[in-house]
């Protein structure tokens, strides 16, 4: 049942996959087939930026995975939202544009990812970027396909958040994608003219219009076909087979990329045999090294109606906002709610920030069936940026339609909770400053009775969650490292014609949101496939280099 033959097959139309397909399609002589298990991205919840919670809540666009019970999280099963739609998780995420700390990529290079240092990957970030707020420079691009902008007209509570951190002697950061992303400030979002930006919208759609890039929706992959050690095609769950003349790119994400590899007989041999799957290639690292960012919130409630929220007091304002957005694509509905942020050190002696403080100018959501806050409040969710805990993705069965077993081992390492305890104390101190006094907020969670470190620890484990940045299950690195799955050109070890391009290749999670790095990975993968030379490494200003990892330290580590 061969359904067609293409030069390239890209599995997954998410942030990485859409980028790869679009770039490959720039060669008019080549054909590209993109396979997406979900449907089209036409629903308004996807495109109106402030409806982000509603987008995540739709079962039609979210795989709605859960972890197995997590011992480090009081035995709870933690939601793992993953996009099941054109655009992937980039169609339901918070639209944050952030690349991570520059030294994160130097750490990748030190770990065996040759060619992935900060100065080497920076040109791939700027190539994709059209930044409305910063001129073209070594740190920013203008004219690229993806629009980034500071979210306009933030809620007034954001200024209270930033002023409060200023009173606590933290510094202001004018550009979180500049040379030193430490401090507090307004953040950039992937938004254009009041609508969500995604690589599906601004890269894949134009590529389709050229005629050589073909997208199939509702096309779930059952396995990759391996013939004589080479990936030659894809079998879908409906029995159709699609052949690839040149290469297949697996961009199904940190959860489903290893799942598809294992269903194809590529992975830990013992586990595959347990599931009744013939071993094509024993690759122990597939599905290992899973990790994610854990967050724990502090919520305040108030009778003041400044915050976003539904109430009788705020109803005239909310109605006016709605019609203003319909008429102009401007106003609060054109923003992503998360309009300011801070990256701070919980210990001044640290080399870089270890916690992200996500400010929310709205009351917490209490009813899972209502994706909008009822009443008024505000909160901060501290996010631990560099977890040491590692987990796995494993098959529940050899049925491709069965959800995999996701075990991140969240907070499995005791030291992972320590930055969050320190961060929540900073949140309480911030809410006690003068800038928040006018809002007369009451701490709803964890509550004033939470005082000792043991109480903080228990609260974090009982209420914490992840911020949906899973990475690492197909770790990139030195081909001689038995734990790696792909080499620095993203080729799957031991299999010809097969690459991985998504967050699963990250050897360690970057210190922040992962969407922009996924696009960068897609950019690099397309260049590798097409045999293009690497873009020239960025020449960083001397003062920027001084903030990064000292050369002497890196040389000593290499030696």
N, C-alpha and C positions, 0 to 999 in steps of 0.2 A: 504493500500500500504506500508506495513512494508518492509523497504529496508535492514534491518539487525539489529542485537542486539550486543551490546558491553558492557564491564564492565564500561568503561568511555567514555564520549563524551566531546571533547574540541572544543568549538566554536571559531574559529579564529586561524590562524597559524602565528601570529605575534610574537614579541619578547617574550612576556609572554607565550602565548599559545603553541608555539613550545617547550619552555623549560618545561612547565608542562607535555606535552604529552611525551616528551623524558624521563623525570624522572619516570613517571608512567609506561612507557614501560619497565623500568629496571626489573620489576617483570614479568618474563616470563609466569607466570600463568594467567596474566590479558591481556585483549584486549583493545585497545584504538582506537577510531575513531576521527580524526581531520577534521573538516568541515571548508573549506575556500571558501569564496564567489568569490575570484579572481582566476586567473590562475597560471600557473607555473612561476618560477622565472628565466627562462633561458636567458632572454634578456641581451646582453652585457652592456647596459646602467646601469643595476643593479650592475654588478660585477666590472666594471672598476671604481675605487674610484673617479677619477676626473670628471666622467660623472654624478655627483650627481644631478646637475640641470636638465639634460636631463632625469634622472630617475623620478624625481618629475614631470616633464612636460608630461610624457606619460599618456594619458587618460586610456590606458589599465591597468595601474598599480596604478592608483590614483582615489579615489572616487570623487575628485574635488568638495568637499563641499564648501559652502560659508556661512558666517554668515548672519543673517538678518541685515538690515541697523543699523549701530552703531552710536548712538548719540554722544558718546565720541570720535569718529573717523571721524568727519565731515560728518556723514550720510552715510559713505561708507560701502559696503559689503566686508568683508575681507576674502581672501581665507583660507580654512582649509584643507590642503592636508592630506589625510589618505591613507595608503597603501591598495591596493586591489590586493593582490598577495601573494603567499607563502612567508613568511617572514614579511608580514604586513608592517607597517611603518618602521620597521627595514630594509626593502629592498630598501627604497627610501630616508632614512634620511642621515645626514651628517657624520655618522659613528663615532661620538664623544664618547670617553669613559670617562665619568665623573659621579661621584656618588652623588654630592651635598655636602653641608657643613655638617660636622658631627652633629652639633646641630639641623639640620632640623629633624633628626629622634628622637632626644630627645624631640623635640616639639610634634612630633606625639605621643610619649608615654605619655607626659603630657596631651594630648588632649583625652586620653582614649584608645589609641592603645597599650594595654598591650603586652609586649614582642617585641616591635618594636623600642627600643632605639638604638642608634648608636652601642654600644658594642654588642647588641644582633643581629643586622642585618649584621654587618661587616663580620662574618664568611661565610655568604651566598654569599656575593660579592666575597670573595677570593676563595670560593669553585669552582666557575665557571671560574675563571680567569687563563689565561696563560700569564703572563706579561713578555715581552721580555726585558724590560729595568730595572726592579727592582727585586731584589731577594725575595724569599719567606720570609714573615714576618707577623706580625700581620696585616699589612696594605695591603699586596699583596699576591697573590697566583701564583704558577707555576705548570703547569701540568693540569689545568682545560681545558674544551673544547673550551673556547672562547679566541681568541688571541687579546692582546692589545699591542700596540707599539707606541712610539713617531714617528710621521710621518717623515720619513727620507728626507734629501735633501730639506729643505724648500726654498721657494723663498727668495731671498736676502732682499726683502722688510720687511720680518718678523723681521729681525735683526734691521732695522730702527725703527719699531714699538716698540720693546722691549727696545732699547737704548733710545728712546724718553721718554718712561714712566720712565726709570731710571733717566733721567735728571729732570723729574718732581718730583723726590724723592719718587716714589713708589718702593716697594721692589720686588725682584725676587722670584718666587716660582718654585722650582725644581720638585715638584710632586704634581699635583692638586688632586690626590687621596690619599695623605698622611694626616697627622694630621691637617694641617693648609693650606687650599686651598685659600690663599690670595696672590695676587701679579700677576706678568706677567711671561709668559714663553711659551715654546712649549708644545703642548697638545698631548695627546694620542688618537689614533684612533683604531677602530675595523677593522683591516686590517691584512691579512696574505699573504705573498708571492705576494704582489701587487694586491690582490683581496679583495673585501668586505667580512667581517665576519658578519654572522647573526646567530641567534639561529636556524633558519631553516636549514642553511647550515651545521653547526658544531654540532648540537644536534639532530634535527628532522630527517635529512637524515640518520645518523647512526642508529637511532632508527627504522626507516622503514626497514632497512636492516635486523634487527633481526626477522622481520616477524609478530610481534604482534601489531604494530602500523600502522594504515591504514589512508591514507590521501585522502580525496575527495575534488577536486577543482571544481569550478563553482557550489558550493553548498551553496546557500544563505538561511539563516534561516528565516522562517516566524514567528515561535513562539516556545516557550518551552512548552511542554505538562505537565500540573500539574494534578496529580491524588491524591485526598484525601490529599492535602497539601504537596505532594512530587513531585519533578521533575522526570519524568519517561521516557521522550523522547523528540525528536525534530522533528518538521514538517518543511520541506523545501518548498521553493516557487514553486517547481515543483510537490508538492503533496506527495512526499515520506516521510515516517516516519521512524526514526531511534530510537531504544529503548536503554535505559541505565539501566544496572542491578544495578549499584552502585551510581555513581554521574555524574553530568554534571558541567563542568567548562566553564564559560562565559568569554572569553578573546577577545572580539570584539573591545575593545578600548573605550575611553572616550565618543565618539559620539554614537557608535552603541551598546555598551553594555546596556546603559539605553533605547535605542530605542527598542531593542529586549525584554527587561524586560517589557516595557510598552505594546508592541504588544502582550505579553503573559498574560496581565491582572495584572501585578505587577507594582505598581506605585501610583501616586497621584490619588485617586478615582475620583475626580471631572473632572480632565483632561481626564481620560480614558473614562468616560461616555460621555464627549463631542465628543469623537472620535468614539463612538458607540462600545466600547470594554467592554466586561463583566469584572467586577472587580473580580479578583481571590484573590488578597491580597492588601489592601490599605497600601502603603509604600511611604509616602510623600517625602522622601529624594531622590527618584530615579529621576535623571535628574537635580537636583539642585547642587549648589556649583561648577558650571563650572567656571574654571579660567585658564588663560594662560599667558605666558610671552610676553609682548609688547616690540618691538624694534623700534628704529628710527635711520636711517643711516646718516652718513656724508660721502659724496663722493668727491674724488679728481680725477682730470683728468690731464694727463701729456703726453708729446711727447716722454718721455723716454720709451723704450720698455722692461724694466726689468720685469714688471708685466706680469701675464698670460693674454693672449689676442690674437686675430687674427688681423694681420696687414701685409702689404707688407714687412715692416721692419723685422718683427718677423717670417715670413713664413719659411725661411730655418731652423731656430731653432725649430719651431713647428713640421715640418716634421721629423727632426732628432729625436725629443722627441718621436714621434709616433712610428717610427721604432725601437727605442731603447726599448720602452715598449714592443712591440711585441716580441722582441728577448730575453728580460731579465726579464720582469715584474717589472722593476725598473724605476726610473726617476719621473718627475712631474706627469705623468698620474697615477702613483701608489699611489699618495697622495689624500687627500680629499679637497684640496684648502685651508681649514681653519686650518692652521698649527700652529698658535699661538693665544693666548688668554690672557685676564687678568680678574681677579675678584677683584674689587676695592671698597673701601668705598668712597662714595661721601661726607661723613661727617666723619672726624676722630673720632668722638665720638661714632660712631656706633659699635655694638658688632661684626658684621661680614659684609663682602662685600654685598652691595645692588645692584650692577650693574655688569653684565658681558660685557666685551668689546671684541667683535668678530672682529678680523682683517681679511680683505679680500685683498689679493695682486692682485686684478683684478678690472677692471672697472665695474661699475654697468651694469646689464642686462637691456636693453631698449626695446628689441623686444621680446615679449613672444613666438614667433615662432622660435627664435634662442637661444638655451640654453647655448651659449658660448659668452663671452664678445667680442665685436668688438671694437678694439682700446685698449688704455692703461690707467690705473688709479689704484687707491687703495682706501680703505675706512675702516671705523670702524662702526659697528652696536652696539651701547649700548643696553643692554637688562635689563629691570627692573625685578629684581629677586623675589620680594615678593609683588605682587599686592594685594590690599585689595578688589578690585572689584570682584563681583561674579555674575554669570549668570546662564542660564538654557539650557537644551536640551529638546525639546518637539516634539511630533508627529505632522506632517503636516496633516496626515490622517491615517486611519487604514490599508493602503496599505504598505506592508513591502518593496516594491520597491521604495517608495517615499522617497526622502531625508528628514531627520528630520529638524526641525527649531532650528538653533544654535544661541543662543543669549548670548555671553560671557559678555556683558555689559563692553566692553573694555574701560579703563580709565573712567569708570563711577564714581569712587571715585576721587575727585580732587587731593588728595595727590599722586596718582599713577603716575602723570606726572612729579612730582618734581624731583625724581632721574634722569629721562631722561634729563631734562633741565640741571641739574648739569653735567651729563655725557657728553653731547654734547659740553659743554664748555671745559671739559678736552680734548676731541678729538681735538678741534680747537687748544688748547695749545700744544698738542703733535705734530700736523702737522706743527706747527711753530718752532719746535726745530731744531737744527743743523743736526741730523741724517736724516731728510727728505729733507734738503735743496738741496741736489744734484739732487733730482728728479723733482724739480721745478714744483710742482703740483699746480693746481688752484682749489679752492673750487667750485665744480659744484652744490652741494646741501648741506645745504640750501642756501649757498651764503653769501658773506660778509655783505650784507644788513641786515641779521638777527642778531640783537644785543640785543633787550630787551627781558625780560622773556615772555612778551605777544607774541612776534614774535616767540620765540622758542616754546611756547605752541601751537600756531596755526600750525607751521610747523610739529610738532610731530603728531598732530591729523589729518592733511591733508595727510601725507605721511607714517605714521607708519604702522606696520604690526605685526603679531605674528611670533614667531620662532617655532611654531608647537609643543608646549609642553602642550596641554590641559590635565587637570586632574580633579578629584574630584567629578564626577557625580554619583558615588556610594560610598559615603564616608564611610570609615572604622572608627569604634570607639566603645564606650560603647553601649551595646545593649539597655540600658535604655534611651539613647539619641534618641529622636524621629526623629532627622535629619539624623541619620546614616542609611546605607543600609546593610552593612555587619559587622559582629563582627570581633574581632582580629584574628580569624582563617578563615576569608574570606567567612564565611557562610552567605547566604542571610537570613535576618531576616524573620522568619515566614514561610519559605519554606525549607523542608528537601531535602537533596541530590543536592543542588545547591550552587555553589560558584562563586565568581568573582575574577579573577586574571589579572589585567591590571592597567593602570594608573588611571582608574576611581576610584579606592579605596583610592587613596592618599587623606588624609584629607586636606592637603595643599601642594602646589607645592614645590619641593625641589629647592634650589638655583642654578639651572643650567639645563643641558640636562637630559632628563628623561629616555633614553633607558636603561642604566645600572640598575637603580632602578626597571624598569619593569621586567628585567630578575631576579633580586633578589626576587621580589614578586612571580614570577613563581616558583622559587626554593622553597620558603616557602610553597606555596600552595600545591605542590606535597607532601612535607613532612607531611603537615597537613592531607591530604587525606589518606596517607599510614600509618598514626599513628606513625610516627617516632618521637623520642624525639628531642627537640630543640638542635641545635648545641651549645656547651658551649660558653657562652659570651666571647668576646675578652677581654683579660687583657691588657688594654692600658697603655703605659708608663706614669709615673706621670706628666711629662711635657706636654703630650698630653691632659690629663684630665684637667689640669689647663687652657688650652685654650678653653675648652668646658664650658658648663653651670656649674657654681659652685654648689656643692652639697647643700649648705645652701640655695641658691636661689630656687633650685628645691624643696627642702623639704618645704620651706615656701609656695610655690605655691600650692603644694599638700595639705598642711594643710588648 
